[in-house]
Structure formats: structure tokens, C-alpha cells
Amino acid sequence: MTMQLTVLDPDNPEQAFPSIKQALSVPDGLLAVGGCLSETRLLNAYRQGIFPWNSPDEPILWWSPDPRLVLFPEKLLVSHSLAKILRKQKFSVTIDRAFAEAIKSCAEPRKNEQGTWITEGIFQAFCGLHQSGHAHSVEVWLDGELVGGLYGIAIGKVFFGESMFHTVTDASKVAFVHLVENLKVWGYKLVDCQVSTQHLMNLGAEEIARIDFTALLEEFCNQPPSVMAWHDQ
């Protein structure tokens, strides 16, 4: 299987990715191996609908699954129970206030799981992207404690969601709704949710064909959002 994959040069971050049409169907979307996690490499990948995902004992693996889970911000679904929680204002929410803490919390192993795909390399790379204004986080707080949040990359009018976490019920949903409501105001057109989960589909995410997804990226990644985007609310 690996013999079919393009091996990327770690010393050449501008090396082109292979066509996403060459991605394997099993495992779904695996496209290339190796390379680096430089800002140039990562931004080039996301613009083409490609993202890194590997465990600490593996080389860097690059993926572009088909279909792709996305959310059009205007199609956000908020259940009655979640709307009630939001109205109570039990949580406080911030933007880009604690990026490193949020990504570290996302890296914590989930219940009944071992390990994480958020390796030290991913952590350092995304902190670098945050410092340069490309990666952002939403944090949810309860009594001064970080209890939920998410992070991802913003390019043009697209937000590429990477991971979310919660230690208190519904905190990650609150983070996601806060994110999407702000994305609407800022003129964003698309949220990439990567692969299907019932959690996100319940919030309005839907599957689209990879070819349609990459066409949307080509259109929206080159359109700047509002100048007010990512100012803490």
C-alpha cells in the first residue's frame, strides 16, 4: 500500500502534493507520506483539502478523504436543549485567549482511547501558525476553569476545524456554536469538519463529494473575511 504513496521531501516544503485523485480508498483518503509540518507545507495542504493525521510512532501522513464533512455556517442547527443552555449563559467564551491550553486539552486521550494524533510536532506547528495569525481557538470557561474548546486554521473565508474537547457536558457544543455564529458575522462561507461524526451532523454538518469540496476551497480560500475577524468577542 505504501508503495503507491508519494513520499514528500522534508527539506522541500514547497514540493507539490500529488493530485487528490490519487488518494487511496482504503484507508480512505491517504494521499502521501513524509515531508514536514512547516507553515508553507501546512497552508498549501489545507488550501487543497489535505490535512496531516498520524500517531506519534508513524511518519507524517497526509489525507484527503471522500466524501468530506462540512458545515455551511447558515445551516447551523441548535437543538432546543442546547439553545436553553446558551440562554442560561452558564459558560463564558473567549477567542484566541488560551490557544496552547486548548490544543493541549484536545490532545488528551479520549475515554476508552489511548494516545493522540496531536503529536508534539503538530502542537509546535499549530502554535507557530497561531503566532502568525493563521490558527485560532475558541475557549469555554466555567468558574475560571477551561472546560471546553476547539481550534483550527482560517484561510480566506474557510475555517478548517481540527479538534475539539470538553470536560463538562455540552462545553464543546457551546464552543462550536460560538465559533459558527461569529463566522457568519465575519463573512465565512464554509467550515471543514474533515470526517463524519454524528456529533457534528447533529449540529448541521453534511457530507459532500471531495471534488465539490475542493471547488469550494478554490473559490473561498482567496476571499478575505471581515477585518474584524478573530477579535475576541
C-alpha positions as CSV (number, residue, x, y, z in Angstrom):
1,M,0.0,0.0,0.0
2,T,2.7,2.5,1.0
3,M,4.5,1.8,-2.3
4,Q,1.6,3.7,-4.1
5,L,2.1,6.8,-2.0
6,T,4.1,9.8,-2.8
7,V,6.9,10.3,-0.4
8,L,7.4,14.0,0.3
9,D,10.8,15.6,0.8
10,P,11.2,17.0,4.4
11,D,13.6,19.6,3.1
12,N,11.4,21.0,0.3
13,P,8.2,22.4,1.9
14,E,7.2,23.9,-1.5
15,Q,7.1,20.5,-3.2
16,A,3.7,19.9,-4.8
17,F,1.3,17.4,-3.4
18,P,0.1,14.7,-5.7
19,S,-3.4,15.1,-7.2
20,I,-6.0,14.2,-4.6
21,K,-7.5,11.9,-7.2
22,Q,-4.5,9.6,-6.3
23,A,-5.7,9.3,-2.7
24,L,-6.3,5.7,-1.6
25,S,-9.8,4.4,-1.0
26,V,-8.5,2.0,1.7
27,P,-7.6,3.6,4.1
28,D,-10.0,6.3,2.8
29,G,-8.1,9.4,1.7
30,L,-4.5,8.5,2.4
31,L,-2.5,10.5,-0.1
32,A,1.1,11.0,0.8
33,V,3.7,10.3,3.5
34,G,6.6,12.2,5.0
35,G,7.5,15.9,4.3
36,C,7.4,18.4,7.1
37,L,5.0,20.5,9.2
38,S,6.3,23.9,8.1
39,E,3.8,26.8,7.7
40,T,4.3,26.7,3.9
41,R,3.6,23.0,3.7
42,L,0.6,23.1,6.0
43,L,-1.1,26.1,4.4
44,N,-0.5,24.6,1.0
45,A,-2.1,21.4,2.2
46,Y,-5.2,22.9,3.7
47,R,-5.9,25.0,0.6
48,Q,-6.1,21.8,-1.4
49,G,-8.2,19.9,1.1
50,I,-5.4,17.9,2.5
51,F,-4.5,17.6,6.2
52,P,-1.9,15.7,8.4
53,W,-3.1,12.9,10.7
54,N,-0.8,10.3,12.3
55,S,0.1,8.8,15.6
56,P,3.4,9.6,17.3
57,D,5.0,6.3,16.2
58,E,4.2,6.9,12.5
59,P,5.7,9.2,9.8
60,I,3.6,12.3,8.8
61,L,0.6,11.0,6.9
62,W,-1.4,13.3,4.6
63,W,-5.1,12.7,4.0
64,S,-8.0,13.9,1.7
65,P,-11.0,11.7,2.4
66,D,-14.0,11.4,0.1
67,P,-16.7,12.4,1.0
68,R,-15.9,15.4,3.1
69,L,-17.9,16.6,6.1
70,V,-18.6,20.3,6.0
71,L,-20.8,22.9,7.6
72,F,-22.2,25.8,5.7
73,P,-22.5,28.4,8.6
74,E,-26.0,29.4,7.7
75,K,-27.1,25.8,8.1
76,L,-26.0,25.5,11.8
77,L,-28.6,23.6,13.8
78,V,-29.1,24.4,17.5
79,S,-31.3,22.0,19.4
80,H,-33.9,23.3,21.9
81,S,-31.8,21.8,24.8
82,L,-28.6,23.5,23.5
83,A,-30.4,26.8,22.9
84,K,-31.6,26.6,26.5
85,I,-28.0,26.1,27.8
86,L,-26.8,29.0,25.7
87,R,-29.6,31.3,27.1
88,K,-28.6,30.5,30.6
89,Q,-25.0,31.8,29.9
90,K,-23.6,29.2,32.3
91,F,-20.3,29.3,30.4
92,S,-18.1,32.2,29.3
93,V,-16.5,32.0,25.9
94,T,-13.3,33.6,24.6
95,I,-11.4,33.6,21.3
96,D,-7.6,33.1,21.0
97,R,-7.3,33.7,24.7
98,A,-5.6,30.3,25.5
99,F,-4.6,28.7,22.2
100,A,-1.8,26.4,23.7
101,E,-4.0,25.3,26.5
102,A,-6.9,24.5,24.1
103,I,-4.7,22.4,21.8
104,K,-3.1,20.6,24.7
105,S,-6.6,19.8,26.1
106,C,-7.6,18.5,22.6
107,A,-4.6,16.2,22.7
108,E,-5.7,14.5,25.9
109,P,-6.7,10.9,25.2
110,R,-10.5,10.4,24.8
111,K,-12.4,8.0,27.1
112,N,-11.6,4.3,26.1
113,E,-8.8,5.5,23.8
114,Q,-5.0,5.5,24.1
115,G,-2.6,8.1,22.6
116,T,-3.4,11.0,20.4
117,W,-2.8,12.2,16.8
118,I,-1.8,15.6,18.1
119,T,1.9,14.9,18.3
120,E,4.5,17.3,19.7
121,G,5.2,18.2,16.0
122,I,1.6,19.1,15.4
123,F,1.5,21.1,18.6
124,Q,4.5,23.1,17.8
125,A,3.5,23.6,14.2
126,F,0.0,24.9,15.1
127,C,1.3,27.2,17.8
128,G,3.5,28.7,15.1
129,L,0.5,29.1,12.8
130,H,-1.3,30.7,15.7
131,Q,1.5,33.2,16.2
132,S,1.4,34.1,12.5
133,G,-2.3,34.6,12.6
134,H,-3.5,31.5,10.8
135,A,-4.6,29.2,13.6
136,H,-7.3,30.1,16.1
137,S,-9.0,28.7,19.1
138,V,-12.3,29.1,21.0
139,E,-12.2,28.5,24.7
140,V,-15.1,27.8,27.0
141,W,-14.7,28.5,30.7
142,L,-16.7,27.6,33.9
143,D,-15.8,29.3,37.1
144,G,-12.4,30.3,35.7
145,E,-11.5,26.8,34.5
146,L,-11.1,25.8,30.9
147,V,-13.7,23.1,30.3
148,G,-14.1,23.0,26.5
149,G,-12.9,24.4,23.2
150,L,-11.7,23.9,19.7
151,Y,-9.0,25.0,17.3
152,G,-8.4,25.1,13.6
153,I,-7.0,27.1,10.7
154,A,-8.6,30.1,8.9
155,I,-7.8,30.7,5.3
156,G,-9.8,33.2,3.3
157,K,-13.5,32.6,4.1
158,V,-12.9,28.9,5.1
159,F,-12.3,27.6,8.7
160,F,-10.7,24.2,8.8
161,G,-11.7,22.7,12.1
162,E,-9.1,20.4,13.7
163,S,-10.2,19.1,17.1
164,M,-12.5,20.0,20.0
165,F,-12.7,18.8,23.6
166,H,-14.9,19.1,26.7
167,T,-14.6,18.2,30.3
168,V,-18.1,19.4,31.2
169,T,-21.1,18.3,29.2
170,D,-22.0,20.5,26.2
171,A,-18.9,22.7,26.5
172,S,-17.6,21.7,23.1
173,K,-21.0,22.3,21.5
174,V,-21.1,25.8,23.1
175,A,-17.6,26.5,21.6
176,F,-18.7,25.3,18.2
177,V,-21.9,27.4,18.1
178,H,-20.0,30.4,19.3
179,L,-17.5,29.8,16.5
180,V,-20.0,29.4,13.8
181,E,-22.2,32.4,14.9
182,N,-19.0,34.6,14.7
183,L,-18.0,33.1,11.3
184,K,-21.4,34.2,9.9
185,V,-20.8,37.7,11.0
186,W,-17.3,37.7,9.6
187,G,-18.4,36.5,6.2
188,Y,-17.1,33.0,6.3
189,K,-18.7,30.6,3.8
190,L,-17.5,27.1,4.9
191,V,-16.3,25.1,7.9
192,D,-14.3,22.0,7.1
193,C,-15.2,19.2,9.6
194,Q,-13.0,16.6,7.9
195,V,-14.6,13.2,8.6
196,S,-18.2,12.4,9.6
197,T,-19.3,12.2,13.2
198,Q,-22.8,12.1,14.5
199,H,-21.9,14.9,17.0
200,L,-21.2,17.4,14.1
201,M,-24.0,16.2,11.9
202,N,-26.4,16.9,14.7
203,L,-25.2,20.5,14.5
204,G,-25.9,20.8,10.8
205,A,-22.8,19.4,9.2
206,E,-23.2,17.4,6.0
207,E,-21.2,15.2,3.6
208,I,-20.3,16.5,0.2
209,A,-18.1,14.9,-2.6
210,R,-14.4,15.7,-2.4
211,I,-14.5,17.2,-5.9
212,D,-17.2,19.7,-4.7
213,F,-15.3,20.5,-1.6
214,T,-12.1,21.3,-3.4
215,A,-14.0,23.5,-5.8
216,L,-15.4,25.5,-2.9
217,L,-11.9,25.8,-1.4
218,E,-10.7,27.2,-4.7
219,E,-13.4,29.8,-4.6
220,F,-13.5,30.8,-0.9
221,C,-9.8,30.5,0.2
222,N,-8.9,33.5,-1.8
223,Q,-11.7,35.7,-0.4
224,P,-10.8,37.7,2.7
225,P,-13.3,37.7,5.6
226,S,-14.2,40.8,7.6
227,V,-11.3,42.9,9.0
228,M,-13.0,42.3,12.4
229,A,-12.5,38.5,12.2
230,W,-10.8,36.9,15.2
231,H,-11.1,39.9,17.5
232,D,-12.2,38.5,20.9
233,Q,-15.9,38.9,21.5
